[in-house]
Amino acid sequence: DERGQVKEEGTLGNSRGYLSELSERYRGALVVMEAGCHSPWISRHLADSGCEVVVSNPRKTRAIYQHERKSDRRDALMLARIARMEPALLYPVRHGSEQAQQDLLQIKLRDSLVRARVGVINSLRFTLKSLGYTISNPSTERFHKVIEEQVPESVGAVIGPSVRVLEELSLRIKLLEREIITFGRSKYPETTLLEQIPGVGPITALYFVLKIQDPVRFERVRDVGAFI
């Protein structure tokens, strides 16, 4: 409250329903939280409900993460006290828009599929190496096409299921890449300017644009590098 005393303490369900009840009970309250997996949508939901929201940078709040008696309850109380005195000490984080977060999903899904494909390839290489078979170095996109040709038929039958998985992953990755490129160039035409830089492809350009969003918010060009 205005005197710095705790009015209410407890746990809260992590859903829009419970958060709406909280914002109804304390209309226009200052809400402070640490940046994390859920903070983008929670901060937007509470702000839309009329609350003033501060998302703190956990790397900057040393008074919390270096405390010898650290706990969730103590962290919450410390955040509340700092926000009441001087919110700037929390180095507030500005989350991107909900639309940008959704547009980034395709890129993140592609990345997860690429990592899955690399994991299957490494597993196959290690397994075959332990049997005395060394596979040539084709590109990851062609790996499933050449691997069975380089091992005996009996071994090929064993690794067949993993090879089929690789084939499906490569197909899904290719389709996703086409969708991302088409989507980026139609909705974010500024990505074509970034693609003129040697080594910058359409996916990297789109990711950069979605992360920066409003370039005017950076006072100096050098601040962009520090932000990234």
Secondary structure, 3 states (H helix, E strand, C coil): CCCCCCCCCCCCCCCHHHHHHHHHHCCCCEEEEECCCCHHHHHHHHHHCCCEEEEECCCCCHHHHCCCCCCHHHHHHHHHHHHHHCHHHHCCCCCCCHHHHHHCHHHHHHHHHHHHHHHHHHHHHHHHHHCCCCCCCCCCCCHHHHHHHHCCHHHHHHHHHHHHHHHHHHHHHHHHHHHHHHHHHHHCCCHHHHCCCCCCCHHHHHHHHHHHCCHHHCCCHHHHHHHC
